[in-house]
Amino acid sequence: MIVPSIDLMDGRTVQLIGGKDKALDAGDPRPLAERFGRVGEIAVIDLDAALGRGSNATLIRDVVRLARCCVGGGIRDVETARGWLDAGAERVILGTAARPEILDQLPRERVVAALDHVAGKVVVEGWRRDTGVDVFERMHELRGHVGGFLVTFVEREGRMQGIDFDEVRALKDAAGDARLTVAGGIKNAGEIAALDELGVDAQVGMALYTGKLTLAQSLAAMLSSDREDGLWPTIVCDELGQCLGLAWSNAESLERALETGTGVYWSRERGLWEKGKTSDNTQELLGVLLDCDRDAIRFTVRQAGSGFCHLGTRSCFDEDRGLGALERTIAERTRETEPGSYTARLLTEDGLLDKKLVEEARELAEAGTQAEVAHEAADVLYFTLVAMRRGGVQLHDVISELEARARRVTRRRGDAKPEAGR
């Protein structure tokens, strides 16, 4: 896959050539993170921290909340690495500190060893110091301690001169079962697709920023189709993973979808088709994922209006159901059109919702049989959704919070507060 890279210096997104000369300034990284994050994990590198002359930590914390991030640059001890994992980073990248005694104190699958090299020798401290260590020797030493390697060809960085595939194959063998990502010199989508076939990820910066390569081109190069028209089946899901329907994509529609951040597809009858343009049933594109065989796509969207189906229903497959449907029903019943509903009463009668939350939670705690637990849990879920509605929070916000907590490596005891037993 493609891994878009955001390198930070002085609070700005930059691209360096050969690790030294600033070639461009792409500005605030947050809009870039939102756009790049639609295709998966992005790499965020703090160049100032790597060079020991400052930190972009506050800015990176904002970026981590916007996209799935692999964070690197200046992480030289266990505490800093854990801090980024607790802050929501999917993975952390360690360079100088990638030593077994440090790595073994971190979850292996969430640690990447950065091996920047010049002429086959590892360089550290912002590419300024040559360690004299052979990159393959270093990989053999570390591959049992990390979940991945990020190997940067420093001489090619920012120059888009192309990839040496013989060297990449040797690096993949040296990585063992650790995932390999390469950076530096990648020049076109064909190279990204060729790397993907090898099971190697491509970290890309300069080509994206200069417009010589787009995210859509990168994904399209990896995709295949057995259809005469070359279209790719596209499964459309909402934020909770519910399937809304099946559509079709091609290179043109994929480009437009990623460029605009909306649900754009290819109609076999009408050509380019933007969902909701005439019906107001619009879609905000949140993510694009390729399947394991690279012959199908999943769009994750935020659906507006009555739904995805042309029959006026949310899904093309069945009735709207599940927690998402309950959430939408609660939203409808709090409108002025149904002021007499119990949901509306909970939101308008002072103190009622708070009392019901406490009451139902206690009844769930005291439930004995499976039927009682299911009954009381349903009550708690309903009143919780109403409380979320009151606070302007949606289910996907709660799920995002739970996923962020799951990424933490520092655990609290979770003891009950003294007043909980009252």
NUNU-547377 format. One line per 8 residues: number of its first residue (from 1); for each residue x, y, z of C-alpha. Coordinates in steps of 0.02 Angstrom, whole numbers, always signed. Example, Ala and Ser with C-alpha at 12.3 -4.5 7.8 and 13.67 -1.06 7.14 Angstrom:
1 = +615:-225:+390 ~ +684:-53:+357
END
This chain:
1 = +0:+0:+0 ~ +46:+183:-11 ~ +93:+270:+152 ~ +85:+459:+130 ~ +220:+548:+229 ~ +207:+711:+324 ~ +377:+779:+379 ~ +369:+923:+503
9 = +491:+1064:+533 ~ +452:+1226:+626 ~ +267:+1180:+630 ~ +258:+1161:+440 ~ +249:+1016:+319 ~ +412:+1011:+222 ~ +504:+902:+98 ~ +693:+888:+101
17 = +808:+832:-39 ~ +942:+712:+17 ~ +894:+746:+196 ~ +968:+922:+189 ~ +894:+1049:+70 ~ +714:+1107:+93 ~ +627:+1083:-75 ~ +452:+1139:-28
25 = +340:+1199:+113 ~ +166:+1123:+108 ~ +101:+1219:+259 ~ -18:+1159:+394 ~ -13:+968:+408 ~ -191:+949:+474 ~ -285:+968:+308 ~ -157:+852:+229
33 = -184:+723:+365 ~ -372:+724:+335 ~ -347:+701:+148 ~ -207:+574:+156 ~ -293:+479:+296 ~ -432:+425:+179 ~ -320:+289:+109 ~ -257:+218:+273
41 = -108:+247:+387 ~ +4:+398:+363 ~ +181:+428:+427 ~ +212:+585:+530 ~ +394:+625:+559 ~ +456:+762:+677 ~ +615:+820:+592 ~ +652:+950:+726
49 = +648:+817:+861 ~ +754:+701:+754 ~ +884:+840:+736 ~ +875:+883:+921 ~ +824:+1063:+892 ~ +643:+1070:+947 ~ +478:+978:+944 ~ +315:+976:+848
57 = +230:+866:+978 ~ +78:+978:+1006 ~ +43:+985:+820 ~ +68:+798:+800 ~ -60:+765:+937 ~ -187:+858:+829 ~ -138:+755:+677 ~ -154:+591:+773
65 = -336:+633:+809 ~ -371:+662:+625 ~ -296:+505:+547 ~ -215:+339:+583 ~ -33:+385:+610 ~ +137:+304:+625 ~ +237:+432:+723 ~ +426:+452:+718
73 = +566:+575:+743 ~ +663:+598:+904 ~ +587:+448:+996 ~ +738:+392:+1096 ~ +667:+308:+1251 ~ +528:+193:+1309 ~ +429:+331:+1396 ~ +417:+438:+1239
81 = +368:+288:+1132 ~ +232:+238:+1255 ~ +173:+418:+1264 ~ +138:+420:+1077 ~ +52:+251:+1083 ~ -56:+313:+1226 ~ -94:+471:+1127 ~ -170:+366:+988
89 = -28:+328:+868 ~ -53:+163:+777 ~ +134:+131:+781 ~ +295:+220:+828 ~ +457:+232:+730 ~ +622:+217:+822 ~ +790:+253:+743 ~ +938:+277:+859
97 = +840:+198:+1003 ~ +797:+41:+904 ~ +895:-72:+1021 ~ +832:-238:+1091 ~ +836:-180:+1271 ~ +716:-37:+1226 ~ +612:-127:+1095 ~ +574:-272:+1211
105 = +482:-154:+1329 ~ +359:-106:+1191 ~ +225:-206:+1097 ~ +321:-281:+952 ~ +181:-265:+822 ~ +169:-77:+852 ~ +353:-34:+834 ~ +445:+8:+673
113 = +634:+18:+662 ~ +691:+160:+549 ~ +847:+116:+451 ~ +900:+267:+350 ~ +1051:+221:+247 ~ +1178:+294:+128 ~ +1273:+172:+16 ~ +1210:+29:+124
121 = +1269:+102:+290 ~ +1145:+157:+424 ~ +1144:+344:+465 ~ +1065:+421:+619 ~ +1032:+589:+704 ~ +937:+664:+558 ~ +1050:+577:+432 ~ +1202:+673:+495
129 = +1303:+531:+574 ~ +1363:+375:+484 ~ +1360:+226:+603 ~ +1461:+116:+486 ~ +1334:-24:+517 ~ +1273:-123:+367 ~ +1085:-105:+343 ~ +1059:-293:+313
137 = +1159:-336:+468 ~ +1051:-217:+569 ~ +890:-293:+502 ~ +944:-469:+550 ~ +984:-405:+726 ~ +816:-319:+751 ~ +687:-418:+653 ~ +634:-522:+802
145 = +601:-366:+905 ~ +496:-257:+788 ~ +338:-273:+685 ~ +406:-174:+539 ~ +553:-86:+458 ~ +556:+82:+373 ~ +706:+85:+257 ~ +745:+254:+179
153 = +863:+274:+32 ~ +933:+442:+87 ~ +1026:+477:-76 ~ +861:+463:-171 ~ +751:+554:-43 ~ +652:+693:-127 ~ +729:+660:-298 ~ +601:+536:-371
161 = +738:+439:-461 ~ +654:+271:-447 ~ +674:+114:-341 ~ +807:-22:-351 ~ +695:-176:-346 ~ +838:-299:-327 ~ +887:-211:-168 ~ +706:-206:-109
169 = +690:-395:-131 ~ +848:-421:-29 ~ +782:-304:+106 ~ +617:-398:+114 ~ +709:-562:+139 ~ +812:-482:+277 ~ +654:-417:+363 ~ +590:-592:+398
177 = +409:-585:+459 ~ +419:-398:+496 ~ +326:-284:+374 ~ +441:-183:+259 ~ +408:-4:+205 ~ +529:+85:+90 ~ +549:+271:+61 ~ +654:+383:-49
185 = +649:+398:-238 ~ +478:+323:-278 ~ +427:+408:-440 ~ +262:+337:-504 ~ +110:+231:-469 ~ +182:+83:-564 ~ +323:+69:-438 ~ +199:+73:-294
193 = +98:-67:-375 ~ +257:-170:-404 ~ +308:-147:-222 ~ +133:-197:-167 ~ +147:-359:-265 ~ +306:-395:-168 ~ +214:-364:-5 ~ +309:-202:+26
201 = +231:-34:+71 ~ +285:+128:-13 ~ +307:+284:+92 ~ +285:+434:-22 ~ +306:+620:+3 ~ +379:+725:-137 ~ +283:+643:-278 ~ +117:+679:-190
209 = +159:+859:-146 ~ +218:+903:-321 ~ +65:+825:-404 ~ +169:+700:-503 ~ +71:+564:-414 ~ -103:+561:-335 ~ -177:+445:-205 ~ -305:+384:-332
217 = -171:+341:-460 ~ -78:+242:-327 ~ -232:+141:-280 ~ -287:+116:-460 ~ -116:+46:-507 ~ -136:-90:-376 ~ -313:-139:-429 ~ -363:-269:-559
225 = -529:-316:-639 ~ -593:-467:-733 ~ -732:-365:-815 ~ -727:-310:-995 ~ -761:-130:-943 ~ -623:-137:-811 ~ -736:-75:-671 ~ -702:-117:-488
233 = -846:-171:-373 ~ -859:-46:-232 ~ -944:-94:-69 ~ -1015:+61:+16 ~ -1026:+58:+207 ~ -1068:+187:+340 ~ -959:+235:+490 ~ -1023:+87:+591
241 = -980:-38:+454 ~ -1160:-66:+394 ~ -1165:-105:+209 ~ -1270:+23:+115 ~ -1251:-48:-59 ~ -1142:-95:-206 ~ -1075:+29:-334 ~ -938:+31:-465
249 = -778:+131:-482 ~ -646:+165:-612 ~ -490:+273:-613 ~ -587:+432:-653 ~ -719:+411:-518 ~ -589:+359:-389 ~ -488:+515:-429 ~ -640:+627:-409
257 = -695:+542:-248 ~ -527:+563:-163 ~ -503:+738:-231 ~ -672:+801:-167 ~ -696:+689:-16 ~ -869:+637:-75 ~ -954:+479:-135 ~ -918:+475:-322
265 = -941:+317:-425 ~ -953:+259:-606 ~ -1127:+219:-668 ~ -1132:+91:-807 ~ -1273:+192:-886 ~ -1232:+375:-846 ~ -1044:+379:-822 ~ -972:+484:-681
273 = -1098:+489:-539 ~ -1090:+593:-380 ~ -1207:+520:-251 ~ -1339:+644:-190 ~ -1301:+783:-313 ~ -1484:+791:-364 ~ -1567:+708:-212 ~ -1472:+784:-64
281 = -1429:+607:-8 ~ -1247:+657:-9 ~ -1098:+562:+57 ~ -941:+620:+144 ~ -800:+500:+99 ~ -708:+445:+256 ~ -600:+303:+194 ~ -552:+195:+45
289 = -487:+19:+71 ~ -433:-112:-55 ~ -472:-295:-22 ~ -336:-426:-2 ~ -345:-480:-185 ~ -341:-301:-249 ~ -498:-325:-355 ~ -629:-238:-247
297 = -644:-76:-148 ~ -733:-27:+11 ~ -791:+153:+32 ~ -831:+210:+209 ~ -948:+358:+201 ~ -1053:+471:+310 ~ -1225:+459:+229 ~ -1344:+607:+231
305 = -1529:+613:+188 ~ -1644:+463:+175 ~ -1506:+343:+126 ~ -1407:+262:-13 ~ -1541:+163:-105 ~ -1638:+238:-251 ~ -1796:+171:-168 ~ -1774:+296:-27
313 = -1707:+175:+104 ~ -1542:+187:+194 ~ -1477:+20:+129 ~ -1508:-76:-32 ~ -1513:-241:+63 ~ -1631:-228:+211 ~ -1721:-113:+331 ~ -1624:+9:+437
321 = -1584:-84:+598 ~ -1459:-98:+740 ~ -1389:+34:+857 ~ -1365:+153:+711 ~ -1550:+143:+670 ~ -1595:+174:+852 ~ -1480:+324:+855 ~ -1566:+396:+701
329 = -1739:+361:+774 ~ -1693:+455:+933 ~ -1634:+601:+827 ~ -1800:+603:+734 ~ -1905:+596:+892 ~ -1818:+745:+969 ~ -1874:+858:+828 ~ -2019:+978:+846
337 = -2128:+860:+744 ~ -2138:+739:+890 ~ -2131:+847:+1047 ~ -2235:+723:+1146 ~ -2117:+576:+1128 ~ -2034:+501:+1282 ~ -1865:+540:+1205 ~ -1913:+723:+1191
345 = -1974:+719:+1372 ~ -1807:+648:+1430 ~ -1718:+794:+1347 ~ -1834:+929:+1412 ~ -1888:+876:+1587 ~ -1758:+934:+1710 ~ -1662:+792:+1792 ~ -1764:+649:+1719
353 = -1630:+580:+1604 ~ -1497:+587:+1739 ~ -1607:+490:+1860 ~ -1651:+358:+1730 ~ -1468:+331:+1686 ~ -1426:+295:+1867 ~ -1581:+188:+1892 ~ -1556:+80:+1739
361 = -1369:+58:+1769 ~ -1406:-6:+1945 ~ -1539:-126:+1879 ~ -1414:-194:+1752 ~ -1285:-219:+1890 ~ -1414:-319:+1990 ~ -1483:-421:+1844 ~ -1463:-609:+1863
369 = -1527:-712:+1717 ~ -1475:-691:+1536 ~ -1647:-623:+1493 ~ -1637:-495:+1633 ~ -1463:-439:+1580 ~ -1519:-420:+1399 ~ -1673:-322:+1453 ~ -1581:-204:+1569
377 = -1435:-182:+1449 ~ -1559:-128:+1314 ~ -1627:+4:+1433 ~ -1453:+67:+1473 ~ -1407:+76:+1289 ~ -1565:+175:+1248 ~ -1540:+302:+1387 ~ -1355:+314:+1344
385 = -1398:+357:+1164 ~ -1518:+491:+1224 ~ -1380:+562:+1336 ~ -1263:+561:+1186 ~ -1394:+653:+1085 ~ -1405:+783:+1223 ~ -1217:+807:+1219 ~ -1205:+815:+1029
393 = -1109:+651:+1021 ~ -1136:+513:+893 ~ -1099:+327:+898 ~ -948:+342:+786 ~ -873:+468:+908 ~ -890:+342:+1049 ~ -818:+202:+942 ~ -670:+314:+898
401 = -641:+346:+1083 ~ -646:+159:+1122 ~ -525:+122:+980 ~ -407:+257:+1045 ~ -413:+179:+1218 ~ -374:+9:+1145 ~ -214:+81:+1070 ~ -150:+137:+1239
409 = -12:+34:+1316 ~ -15:+116:+1488 ~ -157:+41:+1588 ~ -250:+110:+1739 ~ -311:-3:+1880 ~ -491:+47:+1851 ~ -545:+38:+2032 ~ -718:+103:+2077
417 = -729:+277:+2149 ~ -777:+285:+2334 ~ -946:+364:+2297 ~ -992:+225:+2172 ~ -1056:+113:+2309 ~ -1179:+239:+2378
END
